[in-house]
Amino acid sequence: MRSAAPEPPDTRAAELVRSAVLADLARRVVADCGADVGLVGVPEAQGARDAQEARDAMVLRHWAGTRADLLHNLRVPSGTGLGGRALAERAPAWVPDYRAATTISHHYDAAVGADDLHAMLGVPLVHDGAVHGVVYAALRTVVPFGDVRIGAVAELARTATRALAGAAAWGGRAAVRSAEAGLTPREHEVLRWAATGRTNPEIAARLGLSSHTVTGYLKSAMHKLGARNRVELAVAAREWGILG
């Protein structure tokens, strides 16, 4: 059975940026918006039975301020709980006391109760009709969410969503330009590490290759981009738009 082709390096890079943006979003909800807990749910991708299920559920992958772990990696189908409601309606949803609320389902009371959470707000991360996830702000007190706090979380959500869209676009453009230059995914990956100043042995250790193999990839990339040395190679790669 043939193994799956490796992801292009810029696909992996874009995913790392995405993860960093969402993790920072959870932290900033706590630091900037006065929440006790920040959570970010992302669309389910792995483990879904079909594409529709992947679109209709999310998993809580990022968190800040939690005391228990029942909310960590919790799967939330569209329409269930507060975040599932925000996901389904593509609009913010909030309650002053999660466990007493009558406008949401109560699938996750145990997880919410384990962290002693009451007031909760969920804001979907939407860009050009695509949902990138839901960010939650939660407090350990019963209190209505005011316009100021809702607006602050919504602004963080908009900023994060723009960053996610930019990372996705950058990853796609760099991969296309790399292919146009004739580079293979592995040549592109080695080139990107070389452009950061890594030596061949350092690149080899990071990628699990031999130094000889790394040298071969770099020589091939130089030939394809018309470069005579590593400096010219980095300049040519930037001119192609391969290094961003």
C-alpha positions in Angstrom: 0.0 0.0 0.0 1.5 3.4 -1.1 2.1 5.8 1.8 0.5 9.2 1.6 2.5 12.0 0.0 4.1 14.3 2.6 2.5 17.7 3.1 4.3 20.6 1.2 6.5 22.5 3.6 4.5 25.7 3.4 1.4 23.8 4.2 3.0 22.7 7.4 4.4 26.2 8.0 0.9 27.7 7.5 -0.5 25.2 10.0 2.1 26.2 12.6 1.2 29.8 12.1 -2.5 28.9 12.5 -1.9 27.0 15.7 0.2 29.9 17.1 -2.5 32.5 16.3 -5.3 30.4 17.9 -3.2 29.7 21.0 -2.4 33.4 21.4 -6.1 34.2 20.9 -7.1 32.0 23.9 -4.4 33.7 26.0 -5.5 37.2 24.9 -9.1 36.6 25.8 -7.9 36.2 29.4 -5.2 38.9 29.4 -7.1 41.6 27.4 -10.8 40.9 28.0 -10.9 40.1 31.7 -12.1 36.6 31.2 -11.1 33.8 33.6 -10.9 31.2 30.8 -10.2 31.5 27.1 -11.0 28.6 24.8 -10.7 28.1 21.0 -12.5 25.4 19.1 -11.3 24.5 15.6 -13.2 22.6 12.9 -12.8 18.9 13.2 -10.6 17.5 10.5 -9.0 14.2 11.6 -11.2 11.4 12.7 -14.4 12.6 11.1 -16.4 10.0 9.3 -17.1 12.3 6.3 -16.5 15.8 5.0 -19.9 17.0 6.3 -19.1 15.8 9.8 -15.8 17.7 9.7 -17.7 20.9 8.9 -20.4 20.4 11.5 -18.2 19.8 14.5 -15.3 21.4 16.3 -12.7 20.4 18.9 -11.4 22.6 21.7 -7.7 22.6 20.9 -6.5 25.8 22.7 -7.1 27.0 26.2 -5.9 29.5 28.8 -6.9 29.7 32.5 -8.5 26.3 32.9 -8.1 24.4 36.2 -9.4 21.0 35.1 -8.9 19.2 31.8 -12.4 18.1 30.9 -12.7 20.9 28.4 -9.4 20.0 26.7 -9.8 18.4 23.3 -13.6 18.3 23.8 -15.6 17.6 20.7 -18.5 20.0 20.2 -21.0 19.2 17.3 -22.7 22.1 15.7 -25.8 23.2 17.6 -24.8 21.7 21.0 -23.8 23.8 23.9 -22.9 27.5 23.6 -20.0 27.2 21.1 -22.0 24.7 19.0 -24.8 27.3 18.9 -22.4 30.0 17.8 -21.0 27.6 15.2 -24.4 26.7 13.8 -25.7 30.3 13.7 -22.4 31.9 12.6 -23.1 34.6 15.2 -22.0 35.4 18.8 -23.9 33.6 21.6 -23.7 34.3 25.3 -25.3 33.3 28.6 -24.9 34.8 32.1 -25.0 31.4 33.7 -24.2 28.4 31.5 -25.6 25.7 33.8 -28.9 27.6 34.3 -29.4 28.7 30.7 -32.5 27.6 28.9 -31.4 28.7 25.4 -28.6 26.0 24.9 -28.3 22.3 25.2 -26.5 21.0 28.3 -24.3 18.3 26.9 -21.2 19.7 28.6 -22.4 20.7 32.0 -19.9 18.3 33.7 -16.9 19.8 31.8 -18.1 23.4 32.4 -18.8 22.6 36.1 -15.4 21.0 36.6 -13.9 24.4 35.8 -16.5 26.3 37.9 -17.6 28.4 34.9 -20.8 30.4 34.7 -21.0 33.3 32.3 -19.8 32.3 28.8 -19.5 33.9 25.4 -18.8 32.2 22.1 -17.8 34.1 19.0 -17.3 32.4 15.6 -14.2 33.0 13.6 -15.6 33.7 10.1 -13.9 34.9 7.0 -15.5 35.0 3.5 -18.1 32.6 4.7 -15.6 30.0 6.0 -15.7 29.2 9.7 -12.2 28.9 11.2 -13.5 28.0 14.7 -15.1 29.6 17.7 -13.4 31.5 20.5 -14.9 31.4 24.0 -14.6 33.8 26.9 -15.8 32.4 30.3 -16.0 33.7 33.8 -16.4 32.0 37.1 -19.2 34.4 38.2 -22.8 34.8 37.1 -22.8 38.1 35.2 -24.4 39.4 32.0 -21.9 40.1 29.2 -21.8 43.8 28.4 -21.3 45.3 25.0 -17.7 46.4 25.9 -16.6 42.9 26.7 -18.5 41.3 23.8 -16.9 43.9 21.5 -13.4 43.3 22.8 -13.7 39.6 22.2 -15.2 40.1 18.8 -12.4 42.4 17.8 -9.8 39.8 18.9 -11.7 37.3 16.8 -11.6 39.5 13.7 -7.9 40.1 14.1 -7.2 36.4 14.5 -9.4 35.5 11.6 -7.5 37.9 9.3 -4.2 36.4 10.4 -5.5 32.9 9.7 -6.7 33.9 6.2 -3.3 35.6 5.5 -1.4 32.5 6.7 -3.5 30.2 4.4 -3.0 32.5 1.4 0.7 32.8 2.0 1.1 29.1 2.3 -0.8 28.5 -0.9 1.1 31.2 -2.9 4.6 30.0 -1.7 3.8 26.4 -2.6 2.6 27.4 -6.0 5.6 29.6 -6.7 7.9 26.8 -5.5 6.3 24.4 -8.0 6.5 27.0 -10.8 10.3 27.2 -10.1 10.5 23.5 -10.5 11.4 22.7 -6.9 10.3 19.5 -5.3 8.7 19.8 -1.8 11.9 18.4 -0.2 14.1 20.9 -2.1 11.8 23.7 -1.0 12.0 22.6 2.6 15.8 22.3 2.6 16.0 25.7 0.9 13.9 27.4 3.5 16.1 26.1 6.3 19.2 27.1 4.5 17.8 30.6 4.1 17.6 30.9 7.9 21.4 30.3 8.1 21.3 26.7 9.1 24.3 24.6 8.1 23.9 21.4 6.1 24.5 19.2 9.2 21.9 21.2 11.1 19.4 20.8 8.3 20.2 17.1 8.0 19.6 16.6 11.8 16.3 18.5 11.7 14.9 16.7 8.7 16.3 13.3 9.4 18.5 13.3 6.3 22.2 12.8 5.7 24.4 15.9 5.1 25.2 14.4 1.7 21.5 14.3 0.8 21.0 17.9 2.0 23.9 19.0 -0.2 22.3 17.3 -3.2 19.0 19.0 -2.6 20.7 22.4 -2.4 22.7 21.8 -5.5 19.6 20.8 -7.4 17.8 23.9 -6.1 20.7 26.1 -7.2 20.7 24.7 -10.7 16.9 25.2 -11.0 17.1 28.8 -9.8 20.3 29.7 -11.6 22.3 30.3 -8.4 26.0 29.7 -7.9 26.1 29.7 -4.0 23.8 29.9 -1.0 23.6 33.7 -1.0 22.5 33.8 -4.6 20.1 30.9 -3.9 18.4 32.8 -1.1 18.2 36.0 -3.2 16.7 34.0 -6.2 14.2 32.2 -3.9 13.0 35.6 -2.5 12.7 37.0 -6.0 10.5 34.0 -6.9 8.4 34.7 -3.8 9.3 31.2 -2.4 10.5 32.5 1.0 7.6 35.0 1.5 
